[in-house]
């Protein structure tokens, strides 16, 4: 009897987290299959096994739901690197960080998420989620860029400008690499090393 009463009561915190994860997974699958505009909240609720009212209590609309999908799925971009050791050799740290970003951003799930987010950019919740994700994964890059500038291994350009150069050279096209017919990770690594050589040869240095 007591067991049945507990089942009819409010779900525990762990149960709520499990339900939320299930909703996020169901939503991502439907967003990927149907696109942002065509996705309906009642279909997400049905796929997640909850009522539409329960879904709306968690997420007021599709934008908020996709924003949470972006936040959860982008957690895999979070990279823990031992910063004191990396700062001792910031160029090596940047190489590790950038190559890891390239590999993770180029994964099928992340490619789908990027394409999906682009179609939903008019939504304010989606834009905020993308800004939050970006802020988290560029933070360690900025630390290493500042360290590399301090020891003279990168030019003394503004940190934000230099970071964007690095991302343009080494990361931002990762999403398109599979579409360009690269057959293996080795091919992607070759492109990475070629582009890094542009920096190492000092072609970005400015005259002082």
CORWO-V12312 format. One record per helix or strand of 3 or more residues. SS is the DSSP state (A for helix, B for strand). FROM is the first residue (numbers start at 0). TO is the last residue. Records with the same first field share a line. If there is no record, write none. Layout:
SS->FROM-TO / FROM-TO
This chain:
A->1-7 / 12-33 / 40-47 / 51-57 / 61-76 / 82-87 / 89-104 / 107-118 / 123-149 / 158-169 / 173-179 / 184-199
